[in-house]
Amino acid sequence: MSDEHLQGTGSAEIGRRLRELRLARGLLQQDLATAEISTSYVSLIEAGKRRPSPAILAALAERVGSSVEYLCTGRDQADVKNLQLELGFAEMALRNGSPGEALQSFSHVLTKTSTLSPDMLLRARIGQATALEKLGRLEAAVSLLHELADDPGLAAGSAQWAQVTVALCRCYRIVGDINMSVEIGERAVRRLDGLGLDVTDDHIMLGVDLVGSYYRRADFTRAHLLSSRLLAQAEQSQSRSARGMVYWNASLIAESRGQREEAIALVERALGFMAEGDSPRYLALLKAVHAMMLFRSGTGDLEQSRALLDQAKATLDEVGSVHERGDCEVNLAQVTMRLGRSEEALELAARAVDILSGENPGSLGAEALVTLGEAQLLNDRTAEGQASLHAAARQLRQLPRSRGVTAVYRYLGDVWHWHGNTGEAMRAYQEGLAAGGAGALPAPPQHRAVARAT
């Protein structure tokens, strides 16, 4: 340990640890004395009244069977090395699609906070929050992420700061609180702009995430403006993954404007960039987006959509979060129904509902129930199908207004309509319009009886 490090170490802490180790080994102060170290000097060190030199500290550490590192920091080097290995194992488990195993290891590492360096502590806390999100435990993840975001040790503009901010935006978007997601993203972008830092891939990812929240809020003008700015930054950075992410969002905006051919061209361009990156998860998610754009176009090849979703599923089953895996299963079920394979679609939809049965599934959980209900009706399981559709409506009524909620209500109304239940279809359409902010006007007197009946 350097003299500089030693000079920054509290004498009282060194003395306390030295005394604790001496007593634990049944030694007297005179047992630590040498020709160079008197008993009285040992006493002064233990009392925190003297700061030992590196040479004396090394001699005392040897006498009490410890290390200089432990006397100065309270961290034993062997323990630190073991925790570093466990932390690395946890991060590898997280990357390899074992969030439960990763969470267990991160949580164990965090029981040893006195032994962890600040960097290790931060990595473990971020890893724990990420594992909770992947397991679908969003409330716990959001709580930890807020603690991290408020930690003064997390430097604004750093890669870890961007990671925490993006995760917070994403979690709020999944549970349907789009306004909070936008607020966090906008605040972070303003802070970055104020710092005047060079733009990195992490900063672009933060902007991309904010574009996604604008899109979900149907704020397409802001989404387009920010997306254009990000594309210029991504082109300047020469990052293929960053450009892929920006083109990905640009494709969604184009689709929302009804420009389906342009949207498909943009998503295919994004795939070209992402295919050369090192994130199989993002590539799988983008393949699923491509598949559903082809599906929604009405003129796309359903077999191609199914093939893309199968490829995405193979990856997401390994490394995707609960929400991502559930979304892929829902999409697979919907495409498979349009291919006329209703029994297989029923199995896929049931699996989607099961995956999304945890806390806060958001509008996707309701969409999974609508998909299950549609598949049940197609398989002549009428009572079960109607029960699933009613359960979806109950879930939707608990969610805040958003574009996603309105879209699921539209799907719910369509399924009721396709199966001849006009009253339920009308109710779903009306509730969907209300969820989108289009409240109904009071009916005139001659129509109030009709309004009450529907």
Phi and psi in degrees as a GROMACS rama.xvg file:
@    title "Ramachandran Plot"
@    xaxis  label "Phi"
@    yaxis  label "Psi"
@TYPE xy
-74.0344  157.907  SER-2
-59.0138  -38.6085  ASP-3
-61.8875  -42.8972  GLU-4
-63.897  -43.2813  HIS-5
-63.7124  -38.3838  LEU-6
-67.1234  -24.367  GLN-7
-88.9468  2.36819  GLY-8
-93.5256  136.348  THR-9
-66.0022  127.733  GLY-10
-62.0878  -39.1133  SER-11
-61.5261  -40.3288  ALA-12
-68.3824  -41.6952  GLU-13
-59.9466  -46.8999  ILE-14
-62.2626  -41.018  GLY-15
-63.8802  -45.8227  ARG-16
-65.3585  -39.2993  ARG-17
-61.0334  -44.8237  LEU-18
-64.9001  -43.3365  ARG-19
-60.6874  -43.4864  GLU-20
-67.7442  -40.5704  LEU-21
-61.075  -47.5097  ARG-22
-65.9442  -38.5472  LEU-23
-62.7231  -26.8077  ALA-24
-98.0106  5.36425  ARG-25
68.6421  31.9023  GLY-26
-101.619  152.807  LEU-27
-96.9931  163.977  LEU-28
-59.3768  -37.1988  GLN-29
-67.1366  -21.266  GLN-30
-68.971  -19.9287  ASP-31
-92.2132  -10.9995  LEU-32
-71.5745  148.95  ALA-33
-137.086  -175.657  THR-34
-62.2329  -30.4955  ALA-35
-93.1691  -18.2977  GLU-36
-122.727  112.529  ILE-37
-81.6137  161.498  SER-38
-61.0218  -40.2301  THR-39
-65.4468  -32.2262  SER-40
-69.8847  -37.8316  TYR-41
-59.6586  -43.1476  VAL-42
-61.3519  -41.8569  SER-43
-66.3713  -37.205  LEU-44
-64.5013  -45.9027  ILE-45
-63.939  -30.7114  GLU-46
-80.206  -3.99963  ALA-47
78.1783  17.9875  GLY-48
-98.4517  -5.19589  LYS-49
-137.432  142.56  ARG-50
-104.086  112.642  ARG-51
-70.8426  152.008  PRO-52
-73.1451  163.67  SER-53
-55.7902  -38.7818  PRO-54
-66.5042  -44.9107  ALA-55
-65.9856  -40.5032  ILE-56
-61.5642  -41.298  LEU-57
-63.1456  -40.2501  ALA-58
-65.7821  -42.383  ALA-59
-66.1758  -39.8108  LEU-60
-60.9389  -40.4406  ALA-61
-64.1819  -40.0991  GLU-62
-62.9184  -36.6363  ARG-63
-98.0204  8.40533  VAL-64
68.8103  36.7441  GLY-65
-124.597  -163.923  SER-66
-124.877  156.483  SER-67
-60.1304  -38.554  VAL-68
-56.2873  -46.1834  GLU-69
-67.1124  -44.6187  TYR-70
-59.8852  -36.1225  LEU-71
-82.6119  -36.1146  CYS-72
-119.344  -16.2291  THR-73
82.5945  5.25153  GLY-74
-111.677  120.921  ARG-75
-80.6282  132.988  ASP-76
-61.2055  -36.8069  GLN-77
-65.8834  -41.8489  ALA-78
-64.2658  -40.9095  ASP-79
-60.8974  -43.6971  VAL-80
-63.6605  -41.1249  LYS-81
-64.3021  -40.0418  ASN-82
-69.2786  -34.3753  LEU-83
-62.1356  -41.4988  GLN-84
-64.7026  -42.8385  LEU-85
-66.5839  -38.3273  GLU-86
-64.5201  -43.1309  LEU-87
-62.8944  -39.4652  GLY-88
-62.5498  -42.497  PHE-89
-62.6215  -43.1128  ALA-90
-66.4754  -35.4039  GLU-91
-68.0845  -41.4926  MET-92
-61.3807  -37.7257  ALA-93
-65.3387  -43.8879  LEU-94
-66.071  -31.6906  ARG-95
-90.9818  10.6766  ASN-96
83.7812  28.0707  GLY-97
-121.768  68.2899  SER-98
-65.5432  -30.4669  PRO-99
-64.9762  -45.3405  GLY-100
-65.047  -40.8168  GLU-101
-63.2969  -43.6199  ALA-102
-60.2864  -41.5023  LEU-103
-61.1007  -43.2769  GLN-104
-70.5039  -43.2246  SER-105
-59.6259  -42.8512  PHE-106
-64.6908  -37.3902  SER-107
-67.4468  -43.0985  HIS-108
-58.3005  -38.0713  VAL-109
-74.6623  -7.34085  LEU-110
-79.8875  -8.50923  THR-111
-112.398  42.243  LYS-112
-59.3282  -31.584  THR-113
-68.1099  -20.1279  SER-114
-93.9212  -15.4309  THR-115
-84.2334  141.033  LEU-116
-73.7417  161.605  SER-117
-55.313  -39.5062  PRO-118
-66.3151  -43.1721  ASP-119
-64.0816  -40.2344  MET-120
-62.1905  -43.6059  LEU-121
-65.1464  -43.7147  LEU-122
-60.588  -41.5779  ARG-123
-66.7446  -40.1174  ALA-124
-67.645  -42.2479  ARG-125
-65.4548  -41.4189  ILE-126
-61.8376  -41.4011  GLY-127
-62.1787  -45.1921  GLN-128
-63.0757  -41.1255  ALA-129
-64.8106  -41.1908  THR-130
-63.1889  -41.5612  ALA-131
-62.4735  -41.1931  LEU-132
-63.3235  -45.1881  GLU-133
-62.8756  -29.3001  LYS-134
-82.7617  -2.54226  LEU-135
83.3511  9.67333  GLY-136
-92.1551  73.0619  ARG-137
-72.734  -35.6958  LEU-138
-62.529  -44.7481  GLU-139
-65.1295  -40.016  ALA-140
-63.2577  -44.7165  ALA-141
-62.9198  -40.7265  VAL-142
-59.2767  -47.0527  SER-143
-66.4275  -39.4102  LEU-144
-65.4383  -36.9037  LEU-145
-65.379  -40.589  HIS-146
-59.5333  -42.9226  GLU-147
-66.2282  -43.0859  LEU-148
-62.4015  -31.0125  ALA-149
-87.8767  -3.9411  ASP-150
-74.9764  120.229  ASP-151
-62.5889  -17.7782  PRO-152
-75.4327  -10.6527  GLY-153
-92.1443  104.801  LEU-154
-71.5595  125.19  ALA-155
-59.2787  134.148  ALA-156
93.403  -13.0112  GLY-157
-74.6311  164.22  SER-158
-61.2675  -39.7497  ALA-159
-69.5731  -36.3163  GLN-160
-60.989  -44.909  TRP-161
-63.5855  -40.5273  ALA-162
-61.0727  -45.1011  GLN-163
-65.0236  -42.8402  VAL-164
-65.5939  -43.8417  THR-165
-61.475  -42.3592  VAL-166
-62.9564  -40.0145  ALA-167
-63.1082  -47.0218  LEU-168
-58.4568  -44.4914  CYS-169
-64.5129  -45.0486  ARG-170
-62.6597  -44.0325  CYS-171
-64.8176  -35.1874  TYR-172
-66.3769  -39.5077  ARG-173
-64.6982  -40.5399  ILE-174
-81.106  -3.15378  VAL-175
97.9707  1.43924  GLY-176
-89.7143  75.719  ASP-177
-67.5783  -37.8481  ILE-178
-61.8009  -40.7907  ASN-179
-65.9594  -39.7331  MET-180
-59.9042  -44.984  SER-181
-64.8183  -43.3429  VAL-182
-59.9763  -44.9083  GLU-183
-64.5423  -44.3157  ILE-184
-64.2495  -44.2524  GLY-185
-64.4709  -40.957  GLU-186
-62.0605  -40.7766  ARG-187
-67.6235  -41.6796  ALA-188
-64.609  -40.8551  VAL-189
-61.8751  -39.4462  ARG-190
-65.2128  -42.1056  ARG-191
-62.3622  -44.0315  LEU-192
-60.3995  -37.4919  ASP-193
-69.5391  -29.0938  GLY-194
-75.7514  -24.9495  LEU-195
66.3637  31.5755  GLY-196
-80.313  159.338  LEU-197
-63.379  140.419  ASP-198
-73.7095  130.445  VAL-199
-116.466  171.941  THR-200
-58.7351  -36.4549  ASP-201
-63.5036  -39.5976  ASP-202
-66.6896  -39.8897  HIS-203
-64.4896  -40.1355  ILE-204
-61.356  -38.4889  MET-205
-61.6712  -44.8362  LEU-206
-63.2502  -41.1126  GLY-207
-59.6793  -41.8305  VAL-208
-64.4246  -39.5758  ASP-209
-64.2761  -39.2342  LEU-210
-58.4324  -41.5185  VAL-211
-60.7334  -38.0029  GLY-212
-70.8777  -40.1236  SER-213
-57.9804  -43.1738  TYR-214
-60.8243  -45.494  TYR-215
-65.1406  -26.9385  ARG-216
-88.8094  2.48709  ARG-217
62.9614  27.171  ALA-218
-94.3544  71.5023  ASP-219
-73.4109  -28.2131  PHE-220
-65.75  -49.1617  THR-221
-63.32  -40.2638  ARG-222
-58.9772  -44.6372  ALA-223
-66.2419  -43.4464  HIS-224
-63.0224  -45.5631  LEU-225
-68.7628  -38.4106  LEU-226
-61.883  -40.1471  SER-227
-63.7351  -41.7191  SER-228
-63.0782  -42.9941  ARG-229
-67.1241  -36.5429  LEU-230
-63.1354  -40.4576  LEU-231
-63.4  -41.1567  ALA-232
-67.0732  -40.7327  GLN-233
-66.3119  -39.7068  ALA-234
-64.4194  -36.9971  GLU-235
-70.0244  -34.0229  GLN-236
-77.2259  -15.4682  SER-237
63.6231  18.3611  GLN-238
-86.8219  120.185  SER-239
-69.0262  -39.3128  ARG-240
-66.9526  -39.6167  SER-241
-64.2711  -43.7271  ALA-242
-63.5482  -38.5369  ARG-243
-60.341  -42.8884  GLY-244
-66.0223  -39.7566  MET-245
-68.2984  -42.5028  VAL-246
-64.112  -33.8826  TYR-247
-56.5558  -52.6064  TRP-248
-66.8098  -36.4491  ASN-249
-61.4639  -34.3437  ALA-250
-66.4267  -38.4718  SER-251
-65.8173  -39.7942  LEU-252
-65.6353  -42.3539  ILE-253
-61.4043  -40.9386  ALA-254
-64.5478  -39.6795  GLU-255
-63.934  -23.1356  SER-256
-91.288  5.47742  ARG-257
82.8584  7.98786  GLY-258
-92.3474  71.5781  GLN-259
-66.779  -42.031  ARG-260
-63.3152  -42.8561  GLU-261
-64.6451  -39.8646  GLU-262
-60.8264  -44.0286  ALA-263
-67.3658  -38.6538  ILE-264
-63.5715  -40.1352  ALA-265
-67.6199  -41.2374  LEU-266
-69.7219  -32.5533  VAL-267
-68.3014  -35.1599  GLU-268
-67.3328  -40.8485  ARG-269
-59.8084  -40.6914  ALA-270
-61.5217  -37.7668  LEU-271
-61.0848  -40.0052  GLY-272
-71.5389  -45.1212  PHE-273
-70.6234  -27.6435  MET-274
-63.6901  -23.5313  ALA-275
-95.0049  1.57705  GLU-276
-85.6585  -173.342  GLY-277
-117.236  28.9027  ASP-278
-123.465  91.4964  SER-279
-61.6432  -28.9954  PRO-280
-64.032  -49.94  ARG-281
-64.3137  -37.2966  TYR-282
-63.0408  -41.1121  LEU-283
-64.6544  -42.8106  ALA-284
-62.8014  -38.8791  LEU-285
-68.7353  -36.5219  LEU-286
-61.7767  -38.6514  LYS-287
-65.4768  -39.3282  ALA-288
-62.6093  -44.7749  VAL-289
-59.3018  -45.3927  HIS-290
-58.4541  -44.6176  ALA-291
-75.8584  -25.7598  MET-292
-66.7795  -42.7997  MET-293
-61.9726  -41.2168  LEU-294
-62.984  -47.7003  PHE-295
-73.1428  -19.1441  ARG-296
-66.1804  -23.3636  SER-297
80.2665  -13.7922  GLY-298
-119.478  0.577846  THR-299
-76.7243  165.292  GLY-300
-82.0631  111.786  ASP-301
-63.6087  -35.2927  LEU-302
-65.3737  -37.0096  GLU-303
-66.0928  -41.2208  GLN-304
-59.1842  -45.4359  SER-305
-62.7875  -41.5605  ARG-306
-63.7978  -42.379  ALA-307
-63.0981  -41.5892  LEU-308
-67.6244  -36.4872  LEU-309
-62.0655  -41.1107  ASP-310
-64.5607  -42.4707  GLN-311
-63.7507  -42.954  ALA-312
-61.7455  -40.9391  LYS-313
-58.8026  -36.137  ALA-314
-80.7203  -46.3121  THR-315
-66.8705  -28.9865  LEU-316
-61.1183  -25.6234  ASP-317
-91.1371  -42.8367  GLU-318
-126.292  -0.461744  VAL-319
-82.4938  160.496  GLY-320
-78.9976  172.075  SER-321
-55.9863  -46.7112  VAL-322
-62.9931  -42.7756  HIS-323
-68.1244  -40.8434  GLU-324
-67.0765  -41.3335  ARG-325
-63.7836  -40.8285  GLY-326
-61.4167  -42.5261  ASP-327
-64.5427  -40.6967  CYS-328
-64.9552  -40.5568  GLU-329
-60.2024  -47.7946  VAL-330
-61.5999  -42.5911  ASN-331
-60.4015  -42.9252  LEU-332
-62.3366  -42.9237  ALA-333
-66.2008  -44.3422  GLN-334
-65.7313  -40.5678  VAL-335
-64.9936  -35.313  THR-336
-62.6263  -41.9429  MET-337
-68.9349  -19.2502  ARG-338
-84.4856  -0.458154  LEU-339
84.3407  12.9937  GLY-340
-105.241  73.0334  ARG-341
-69.2479  -33.4961  SER-342
-68.0088  -42.9395  GLU-343
-64.9249  -39.2496  GLU-344
-61.8259  -37.1428  ALA-345
-62.4258  -41.729  LEU-346
-64.7004  -42.4295  GLU-347
-65.3293  -42.6509  LEU-348
-65.9271  -40.0846  ALA-349
-63.7562  -38.2685  ALA-350
-66.8987  -37.7857  ARG-351
-62.3263  -45.6559  ALA-352
-60.7293  -40.199  VAL-353
-65.0718  -43.8323  ASP-354
-61.1866  -38.5022  ILE-355
-95.9238  20.1932  LEU-356
-82.943  -0.625036  SER-357
-79.8196  -159.791  GLY-358
-74.4125  146.399  GLU-359
49.8987  57.7481  ASN-360
-73.5883  -11.9469  PRO-361
66.2253  -159.789  GLY-362
-66.0512  -24.7282  SER-363
-64.3956  -36.8842  LEU-364
-61.8999  -39.8692  GLY-365
-67.9004  -39.5621  ALA-366
-62.8104  -37.0889  GLU-367
-62.3026  -39.2592  ALA-368
-67.718  -39.3774  LEU-369
-62.8474  -42.8996  VAL-370
-62.6228  -42.1485  THR-371
-62.5978  -44.829  LEU-372
-59.9654  -42.6587  GLY-373
-61.513  -44.7771  GLU-374
-64.5158  -39.2134  ALA-375
-64.3031  -42.1836  GLN-376
-63.9836  -39.2389  LEU-377
-65.9983  -24.8966  LEU-378
-98.7351  21.0931  ASN-379
60.5299  28.2785  ASP-380
-103.453  69.4179  ARG-381
-61.8  -50.1494  THR-382
-62.5408  -41.3968  ALA-383
-65.9087  -40.6243  GLU-384
-63.0593  -44.8424  GLY-385
-63.7702  -38.7405  GLN-386
-63.2507  -40.0379  ALA-387
-65.2104  -40.8156  SER-388
-66.3774  -40.0191  LEU-389
-66.1959  -37.6533  HIS-390
-63.7468  -38.4699  ALA-391
-62.9113  -43.0466  ALA-392
-61.8825  -39.9859  ALA-393
-63.7163  -40.6504  ARG-394
-64.0267  -42.8769  GLN-395
-62.5161  -35.5612  LEU-396
-66.9876  -19.0069  ARG-397
-87.427  -7.7297  GLN-398
-96.2974  149.34  LEU-399
-67.3145  158.606  PRO-400
-59.6572  138.114  ARG-401
-167.618  163.77  SER-402
-61.0512  -38.3408  ARG-403
-63.5466  -41.723  GLY-404
-63.4939  -43.4746  VAL-405
-60.3349  -41.2535  THR-406
-63.5911  -38.5778  ALA-407
-70.1704  -38.0078  VAL-408
-60.136  -40.2428  TYR-409
-60.619  -45.149  ARG-410
-61.8108  -43.3097  TYR-411
-60.4408  -45.8761  LEU-412
-62.1048  -39.9372  GLY-413
-62.6271  -42.4694  ASP-414
-63.531  -44.7296  VAL-415
-59.3513  -43.3547  TRP-416
-64.4261  -44.6184  HIS-417
-59.5035  -27.6768  TRP-418
-105.132  19.9074  HIS-419
83.0532  9.06251  GLY-420
-102.004  86.5574  ASN-421
-66.3443  -37.4226  THR-422
-62.2023  -48.0292  GLY-423
-66.3176  -36.503  GLU-424
-62.3618  -45.7182  ALA-425
-61.6917  -41.2449  MET-426
-61.8095  -43.6712  ARG-427
-64.4014  -42.7724  ALA-428
-62.3461  -42.4054  TYR-429
-64.5216  -43.2831  GLN-430
-67.1036  -32.9893  GLU-431
-66.4343  -40.6508  GLY-432
-63.8204  -40.3932  LEU-433
-64.5188  -39.3041  ALA-434
-65.5805  -26.565  ALA-435
-87.1613  1.66477  GLY-436
96.8778  1.84774  GLY-437
-97.3231  81.5659  ALA-438
-70.826  153.375  GLY-439
-79.7332  146.065  ALA-440
-77.631  154.371  LEU-441
-60.4927  135.8  PRO-442
-74.2726  144.145  ALA-443
-66.5649  160.027  PRO-444
-52.7201  -41.5058  PRO-445
-69.8088  -12.1516  GLN-446
-112.341  2.37448  HIS-447
-66.8345  -35.1064  ARG-448
-65.0261  -39.1787  ALA-449
-65.8597  -41.9353  VAL-450
-61.5104  -41.8428  ALA-451
-65.1806  -36.0128  ARG-452
-68.8564  -28.9892  ALA-453
